């Protein structure tokens, strides 16, 4: 890495060695710069659009907010359920790719359904999240 800010971040936050920092190719460094800039401007929001018989207590209107790679506990009011993590990760991967490659961050992402298939398919609960990318502040 050549950028002093990124080098400092890699050393302090990631605990990356000097040897590994030198291995980062310029293209990957640029992707990382793009991501850092976009993480400062955008966040991923999963808002509950439908909820039925959710054992975790998820209700319509609650939100789970992701800032960069972290769940924002202060901005989120939705119970964190393990059945949401894997399905939400796919939407987050699209968000991450858009951040890294400076792609259209305002393009719709669609919905994400929790892993429980619901009462009619052998499960119990069923939650549908509307997932979108929002500008911060």
N, C-alpha and C positions, 0 to 999 in steps of 0.2 A: 504494500500500500504506500502511496505517495502523499496522500492527504493527511496533514497533521491531526485534524479533528477525528478522522476515522481511525487513525493509528492509536490515538489516545483512548478512544472508545473501545477498540479491540483489546488493548492492554488492560484497561481499568475494569470495564464491565464484563468482557468475555474471558479475561485472564489468558489471552492468546499470547503465545511465545513470539519473540522476534523472528525466529526461524520460520514459523508458520505465517506470520504477517507478510514476510517477503515472498511467500508462495502465491499470494492472492493476485490473480491476473488483473490487468487494467479493466477488462470488461466486467468482471465481477465486482471490482471496486466501484465502477460507475453504477451498477445495479444497486449496490448497497447505498450509495449516495442518494439515488433516486428514492429508494425505500425510506430512508431517514427523513428526507424532505416531505414525502407524501404522508408518512406516519404523523408528522407534525400538523398536517392539514386535514386528514380524513380519518374516520373511524368506521368500523363495521357494527351495524346495529341489527340484532335479531329481535323482532317484536312479535309477541304472541298474537296471532290472528284468530286461532281457534284452539280451544282446550276442552277436553271431555274426559272425566274420570282420571285425571292425572294424580298419581300417588305422591308426586313430589310437591303438589300444591301449586302448580303453574296455572295462572289465570290470564284471560284475554287482556291485552294492553300492557302486560309486563314486558320488560326489555332486558336483554343481555347485550352489553356493550364491550367491544374489543378495541383497544387502542394498540395498534401495532400487533405485537405478539402476546399481549397480556389482556386478561379479562379485567375490566375496570369495575372494581367492587363498589366504588362510590356512585358511579353512573348507572349501575345495573340494579334492578329491583326484582329480577326473576330468580327463583330458586335454581341453583345449579344442579342439574340432573345428569347423571352419567349417560343416559339414553340420548342426550342431545349432542354430546361432544363429537362423536364420529360423524354424524350427518352435518353438523355445523362446520367441521374441519374442511369439508369439500368447498363450501362457500368461502371460508377464510383463505384457502389456497388460491382461489380465483382473485380475491382481494390482494393477497400478497403478490401474485404475479403482476397484477395491474400496477401495484406500487413500484415494484422492481423495474418494470419495463416502461413506465410512464404511459400506460395504456389508459383508455377512457374510464376514469374512476366513477363517472356518473351513470354508466350503463347499468340497467337493471340486473339484479341477481336472481330474483324469483323467490321461491319458498323452500323451506327445509322442514321436513317432518321428523319428529322424534323416532327413536328406534322401536318403541312399542307400537305394534300394528293396530291396536284398538280392539274393542270387544268383538266386533264382527269377524276378526281374523285371528282369534286365539289369544289375544292379549287383553289388556284392560283399558289403559289410558290411550289417549291420542292427542298430540299437540302439533299444530302447524304454526311455523314461524315465518313471517314476512322478513326477508333479509335484504338490507340495503346498505349502501355506503353513504355516509353523511359527512358534510364539511364540519369541522370542529369550530365551535364558537361563532 
